[in-house]
C-alpha cells in the first residue's frame, strides 16, 4: 500500500524533490528492486484473459516467469544492473493489514463467482485481479530463473523494501525501484517509480531524493516518519479526518506525533483504540535487515544459457526462439555495459543518511496458452492509480549514456 497521498503531497510542497528521467539515463546503475511487488504486477496483467493466466502444459501458471524474464532482459539490455529483493517474514505489526487484504480477496472471490455465473466479462477480470496473492512457489520460480540468468537475488529477513533501502544506504546500489512510497519513509536516498513499466507505455521514470524531500517539507527525518504514519501506512489504522496536508501542518506546528496526539481535538478526530505508533516508528527507523557489509555484496554473472532454456522451454513451455533471442540480447548487452559509467572509475563516496534530529536545511518549501506471448510485457503497471507526473528534471549529460 505504501504511504497514502504522499506523492501528491510532495508534488505540492516539495516539487524539487522529484524529477522525471529517461529510462536510458540509468545505464550502468545498480538498482535494488522489490521483487514481490513485481510478481504481483505480472500475475495481474501478463497474458491475462479474464480470469485465465498464462500456463504450461501441466496447467501451472507462468505469467510471473514471463514477466520477470522479459522485464529483466529489458533492464540488462539498457545497461542497468538489477538486484531483486524478496520479502521474508512480515513484522507482527503488519498482521492487521494482512488480515484485511485476506478478507478483501475472499470478498473478491465471491464477487468473481457471481460475475462468472452472469457471464460479465469486465467484472470477471476486475474481481479476478483482486484475488491475486503471490505464493512461495511463485517466489521460488522467479528466484531460480534470476539465478540462472546471473542476476543477484536477495531474500530479506523481513520486508523487501526495507532491505532495498539498506542496500542503497550502504552504497551497494544507486537507488531503490518501487511503486510504494514507504521506501522514502525507510530513508532511501533515492527512489525510482515507473522503472519497471513496459517501454510501450512511454512513461518516464520519476526519481525522488530524500534530502530534497526533507528540505522541501522543512522537516527532520524523524518528523517525516511521523508524518508518514499520520498519512496512513501498512502498520497502523490511520486517524480518520487527518490527510497528508493536515498531517504536515500538525507535524510542523507540534514537532512530533506525541505532541500532535496530545493536542488532538478529540471531538473532530477519532484516535483508534489501538494506535502503537511508537512501534511503527521503530520499524521504519530500525527495520529487520541484513548487515550491510562486504559479505552481502551483490554479484552479477553471465547467464547459464542451457539451464535457462531447459527451465523456460522444456519445463514451462516457453517459445524456444523467443528465449534464444532474449539470451542473445543479454549477451550483447554484457559487452556494452562493461564500459560502465564515468563515475564508476572512481571510488564512490557514500553519503551518510540524513540526521534524524537535525534541523532541515533552509529554503524549505512552503511554510511551507502463452507460447506466442509477446516479448515485451504489456501493462504490468500497479493496479492502483497514479498521481500526476512531477515536473521534468534534466538527466546528467556527463554520466548518462543513451542506448
C-alpha positions in Angstrom: 0.0 0.0 0.0 2.8 2.4 0.8 2.0 5.9 2.3 -1.4 7.3 1.4 -1.2 10.6 -0.6 2.5 11.1 -0.2 3.2 11.6 -3.9 0.8 14.4 -4.3 1.9 16.0 -1.0 5.5 16.1 -2.4 4.3 17.4 -5.8 2.5 20.3 -4.0 5.0 21.0 -1.2 8.4 19.8 -2.3 8.4 19.6 -6.2 12.2 19.9 -6.2 12.4 16.5 -4.6 11.1 14.7 -7.7 12.2 14.8 -11.3 11.4 12.9 -14.4 14.2 10.9 -16.0 14.6 8.8 -19.2 14.8 5.1 -18.7 18.1 5.1 -20.6 19.7 7.5 -18.1 20.2 4.7 -15.6 22.8 3.0 -17.8 25.4 1.4 -15.6 23.4 1.9 -12.4 22.9 -0.8 -9.9 19.2 -0.8 -8.8 17.5 -2.7 -5.9 14.1 -3.9 -6.9 11.2 -5.1 -4.8 10.6 -8.5 -6.5 7.5 -9.3 -4.6 5.8 -6.2 -5.9 6.8 -7.1 -9.5 5.4 -10.6 -9.2 2.1 -9.2 -8.1 2.0 -6.9 -11.1 2.9 -9.8 -13.5 0.2 -12.0 -12.2 -2.3 -9.2 -12.6 -1.7 -8.5 -16.2 0.7 -10.7 -18.1 -1.1 -12.8 -20.7 -4.4 -12.4 -18.8 -7.7 -13.1 -20.5 -10.5 -12.6 -18.0 -9.6 -14.8 -15.1 -7.2 -17.0 -17.1 -3.4 -16.6 -16.9 -0.5 -18.0 -19.0 0.1 -21.6 -18.1 2.4 -24.5 -19.1 1.2 -27.9 -20.3 0.7 -29.0 -16.7 -1.7 -26.1 -16.1 0.7 -24.3 -13.8 0.7 -20.5 -14.0 3.7 -19.0 -15.8 2.7 -15.3 -16.0 5.2 -14.4 -13.3 8.1 -16.1 -15.2 7.2 -14.5 -18.5 7.0 -11.1 -16.9 10.2 -11.4 -14.8 12.2 -12.8 -17.8 11.3 -10.2 -20.3 11.4 -7.3 -17.9 14.8 -8.3 -16.6 16.1 -8.7 -20.2 15.0 -5.1 -20.9 16.8 -3.8 -17.8 20.0 -5.6 -18.7 19.8 -4.5 -22.4 19.6 -0.9 -21.1 22.8 -1.4 -19.1 21.0 -1.5 -15.8 22.2 -3.9 -13.1 19.2 -5.2 -11.1 19.2 -6.7 -7.7 15.9 -8.4 -6.9 14.9 -8.5 -3.2 12.2 -10.8 -2.0 10.1 -10.5 1.1 10.8 -12.5 4.2 8.7 -12.8 7.3 6.4 -9.8 7.8 6.6 -7.9 11.0 3.9 -8.6 13.6 2.5 -5.1 13.4 1.6 -5.7 9.8 -0.7 -8.6 10.7 -3.9 -6.5 10.8 -3.2 -5.1 7.3 -2.5 -8.6 6.0 -5.8 -9.8 7.6 -7.7 -7.0 5.8 -6.1 -8.0 2.5 -7.1 -11.6 3.0 -10.7 -10.5 3.7 -10.7 -8.4 0.6 -9.5 -11.3 -1.5 -12.2 -13.6 -0.1 -14.9 -10.9 -0.9 -13.5 -10.6 -4.4 -13.6 -14.3 -4.9 -17.3 -14.3 -4.1 -17.9 -11.4 -6.5 -15.9 -13.3 -9.1 -18.1 -16.4 -8.8 -21.2 -14.2 -9.3 -19.6 -12.5 -12.3 -18.7 -15.8 -13.9 -22.2 -17.1 -13.4 -23.6 -14.0 -15.0 -21.0 -14.0 -17.8 -20.0 -10.4 -17.0 -16.6 -10.3 -18.9 -15.3 -7.0 -17.5 -16.3 -7.8 -13.9 -14.6 -11.3 -14.2 -11.3 -9.7 -15.0 -11.7 -6.9 -12.4 -12.5 -9.3 -9.5 -10.0 -11.9 -10.7 -7.2 -9.4 -10.2 -8.4 -8.7 -6.7 -7.9 -12.3 -5.7 -4.2 -12.3 -6.6 -1.8 -13.5 -3.9 1.8 -14.3 -4.9 2.8 -17.7 -3.4 6.0 -19.2 -2.2 6.1 -21.2 -5.4 5.9 -18.0 -7.5 8.8 -16.6 -5.5 10.9 -19.7 -5.8 10.3 -19.9 -9.6 11.5 -16.3 -10.0 14.5 -16.8 -7.8 15.6 -19.9 -9.8 15.1 -18.0 -13.1 17.0 -14.9 -12.0 19.9 -17.0 -10.6 20.2 -18.9 -13.9 20.3 -15.5 -15.6 23.2 -14.4 -13.5 21.2 -11.8 -11.6 21.7 -11.4 -7.9 18.8 -12.4 -5.6 18.4 -11.4 -2.0 15.8 -12.8 0.4 15.2 -10.3 3.1 14.8 -11.3 6.8 11.5 -9.3 6.8 10.3 -6.6 4.3 11.8 -6.4 0.9 11.6 -2.6 0.7 13.5 -2.1 3.9 16.2 -4.4 2.6 16.4 -2.5 -0.7 16.8 0.7 1.3 19.6 -0.8 3.4 21.5 -1.7 0.2 21.0 1.8 -1.1 22.2 3.4 2.2 25.3 1.3 2.2 26.2 2.4 -1.4 25.8 -1.0 -2.9 23.1 0.2 -5.3 22.3 3.7 -6.7 18.6 3.6 -5.9 15.5 1.6 -4.9 12.9 0.9 -7.6 9.4 0.5 -6.2 5.9 1.9 -6.7 5.3 2.2 -3.0 6.4 5.5 -1.4 7.4 4.0 2.0 10.9 3.4 0.6 11.3 7.1 1.5 10.0 6.5 5.0 12.6 3.9 5.5 15.1 6.5 4.4 16.0 5.6 0.8 18.5 8.1 -0.5 16.8 7.7 -4.0 13.5 6.1 -5.0 12.6 5.4 -8.6 9.0 4.9 -9.7 7.9 3.5 -13.1 11.3 2.0 -13.8 9.6 -1.3 -14.4 6.9 0.0 -16.7 6.9 -1.6 -20.3 8.5 0.6 -22.9 5.3 0.7 -24.9 3.8 2.9 -22.3 6.5 5.6 -22.7 6.2 6.6 -19.0 9.2 8.5 -17.7 10.9 7.3 -14.5 10.2 9.6 -11.5 13.2 9.9 -9.2 12.8 11.1 -5.6 15.7 12.3 -3.3 15.1 12.1 0.4 17.4 15.1 1.2 15.3 17.3 -1.0 12.1 15.8 0.4 13.1 16.9 3.9 14.3 20.3 2.6 11.1 20.9 0.7 8.8 19.9 3.6 11.0 21.7 6.2 11.1 18.5 8.4 13.7 16.4 10.0 13.8 12.6 9.2 12.1 11.8 12.5 9.3 14.3 11.7 8.9 12.9 8.2 8.4 9.4 9.6 5.8 10.7 11.9 4.1 12.5 9.0 4.0 9.2 7.0 2.4 7.4 10.0 -0.2 10.2 10.1 -0.9 9.9 6.4 -1.5 6.2 6.7 0.9 3.2 6.4 0.7 -0.6 6.4 1.4 -0.8 10.1 -1.4 1.1 11.6 -5.0 2.2 11.2 -5.0 5.9 10.4 -6.6 8.7 12.3 -9.8 9.5 10.4 -10.0 13.0 9.2 -6.3 13.6 9.0 -5.0 13.6 5.5 -1.5 14.4 4.2 -1.9 18.2 4.1 -3.4 18.3 7.6 -0.8 15.9 8.9 2.0 18.1 7.5 0.5 21.2 9.2 0.2 19.4 12.5 3.8 18.0 12.5 5.1 21.4 11.6 3.1 23.0 14.4 3.7 20.5 17.1 7.0 18.8 16.1 6.2 15.2 16.8 3.4 12.6 16.8 3.3 12.6 20.6 2.6 16.3 20.6 0.1 16.0 17.8 -1.9 13.4 19.8 -1.5 15.5 23.0 -3.2 18.5 21.3 -5.6 16.5 19.1 -9.2 17.7 19.0 -10.9 14.5 20.2 -14.3 15.8 19.1 -13.1 16.3 15.5 -10.5 13.5 15.1 -11.0 10.0 16.4 -7.9 8.2 17.5 -8.0 4.4 17.0 -8.3 2.4 20.3 -5.1 0.7 19.4 -2.5 3.0 17.9 1.0 1.7 18.6 2.8 4.5 16.6 6.0 4.1 18.6 6.4 0.5 17.3 5.6 1.7 13.7 8.2 4.4 14.1 10.7 1.9 15.3 10.1 -0.4 12.3 10.8 2.5 9.9 13.9 3.6 11.8 15.3 0.2 12.8 13.9 -2.4 10.3 15.0 -6.1 10.3 17.6 -6.1 7.5 20.9 -8.0 6.8 24.2 -6.4 7.8 25.3 -4.1 5.1 28.9 -5.5 4.9 31.1 -6.9 2.2 29.8 -10.4 2.7 26.5 -9.3 1.3 27.9 -7.6 -1.8 25.5 -8.3 -4.8 27.3 -10.1 -7.6 26.3 -10.3 -11.3 27.3 -13.1 -13.7 26.7 -14.5 -17.1 23.5 -16.5 -17.7 23.6 -20.2 -17.9 22.0 -20.3 -21.3 21.3 -24.1 -21.5 19.9 -24.1 -18.0 17.6 -21.1 -18.8 16.4 -22.8 -21.9 15.8 -26.1 -20.0 13.8 -24.2 -17.3 11.7 -22.0 -19.5 11.3 -24.0 -22.7 11.4 -27.6 -21.6 9.8 -27.3 -18.2 7.4 -24.3 -18.8 6.6 -24.4 -22.5 8.1 -21.1 -23.5 8.7 -20.4 -27.2 12.3 -21.6 -27.8 13.0 -19.0 -30.5 11.9 -16.1 -28.3 14.0 -17.3 -25.4 17.1 -17.7 -27.6 16.7 -14.2 -28.9 16.3 -12.8 -25.4 19.5 -14.5 -24.3 21.3 -13.0 -27.3 20.2 -9.6 -26.2 21.7 -10.3 -22.7 24.9 -11.4 -24.3 25.1 -8.3 -26.5 24.3 -6.1 -23.5 27.1 -7.6 -21.4 29.7 -6.1 -23.7 28.1 -2.7 -23.8 27.5 -2.4 -20.0 31.1 -3.4 -19.3 32.0 0.2 -20.3 30.3 1.4 -17.2 29.5 4.9 -16.1 32.2 7.6 -15.8 32.0 7.8 -12.0 32.4 4.0 -11.7 36.2 4.5 -12.4 36.5 6.4 -9.2 36.0 5.2 -5.6 32.4 6.1 -4.6 31.7 8.2 -1.6 28.7 7.0 0.4 26.7 9.9 1.6 25.6 9.4 5.2 21.9 9.2 5.9 20.2 12.4 7.0 20.5 13.2 10.7 17.1 12.2 12.1 17.1 15.1 14.6 19.0 17.7 12.7 17.1 20.8 11.7 16.2 20.7 8.0 18.1 22.9 5.5 16.9 26.4 5.0 14.9 27.3 1.9 12.3 24.7 2.5 9.1 24.9 0.7 6.0 26.5 1.9 5.9 27.3 5.5 5.9 26.0 3.5 -1.6 -20.6 -23.5 1.4 -18.4 -23.9 3.9 -19.9 -26.3 3.4 -16.9 -28.6 3.1 -14.4 -25.8 4.6 -11.0 -26.9 8.2 -10.4 -26.0 7.5 -7.1 -24.3 5.2 -7.5 -21.3 2.3 -5.2 -21.7 0.6 -3.2 -19.0 2.5 -4.6 -15.9 1.6 -1.5 -14.0 0.4 -1.2 -10.5 -3.3 -1.7 -10.2 -3.7 1.5 -8.2 -3.9 4.9 -9.8 -1.0 7.2 -10.3 -0.5 10.7 -9.2 0.1 13.5 -11.7 3.6 13.4 -13.1 6.2 15.6 -11.5 8.0 18.5 -13.2 10.7 17.4 -15.6 14.2 17.2 -14.4 17.3 17.1 -16.7 19.3 13.9 -16.6 23.1 14.3 -16.4 24.6 14.6 -19.8 28.1 13.8 -18.5 27.3 10.4 -17.0 24.2 9.1 -18.7 24.8 7.2 -22.0 21.9 6.8 -24.4 21.0 3.4 -25.7 
